[in-house]
């Protein structure tokens, strides 16, 4: 779990900067290279695709912003698909296009997608536990 200042919890968590980028990092090698670069340049402990946009909107509205993240995929895991290929011009992911891509190679892509789904569900549970045990 990654957080900005101002958050306390009875559960252990990592505090640090989050860097937002506009694409999915697909390969483990690319993830590790990005992690190493960002640690050196920014001290970031995680990369995401959402926080910067939400922070900008919060700043525009004049409301406080806190970023709490859980990790669903690590720097040692390849993504099962290049999800960037299945985004529209606005950056939204097309679930139907992802499903078609998975069905095109079910024996190689489905295991990875199922693992990612399980990891995302576990991350969501951990995020809920964190919120149940934290103060802002």
C-alpha positions, 0 to 999 in steps of 0.5 A, a space after each residue: 500500500 502506498 500513501 501520501 502524508 497524513 494517513 495513519 493505519 494500524 496495519 503496516 504500509 509503505 509511505 512514498 511518492 507515486 508516479 502516474 504514467 499514461 500507459 500500462 507497463 507490460 513486461 517485467 523488464 520494462 517495469 524494473 527499468 522504470 522502477 529503478 529510474 523513478 526511484 533514482 529520480 523521484 523516490 517513487 515507490 509505485 507507478 499507477 495510471 490514475 493518481 495524477 488525474 485525480 490529484 489535478 482535479 482535487 487541486 482544481 476543486 480545492 480539496 485535499 488529496 491522498 493516494 492509497 494504492 495496493 499492488 496487483 502486479 509487481 516489477 517481476 511479472 509480465 502482464 498477460 496482454 499488452 492492454 495498451 492495444 485495447 484502449 480507445 482514444 480517451 484511454 478507456 479499456 475495451 473489455 470486449 476487445 480484451 476478451 476477444 484477444 484472450 479467446 484468440 489464444 486461450 491456453 497462453 493468455 487465459 492463465 495470466 488473465 485469471 492470475 491477474 484477476 485473482 491478484 486484483 481481487 486480493 488487492 481490493 480486499 487488502 485495500 478494504 482492510 486498510 481503509 477499515 484500519 486507517 485515519 486520514 
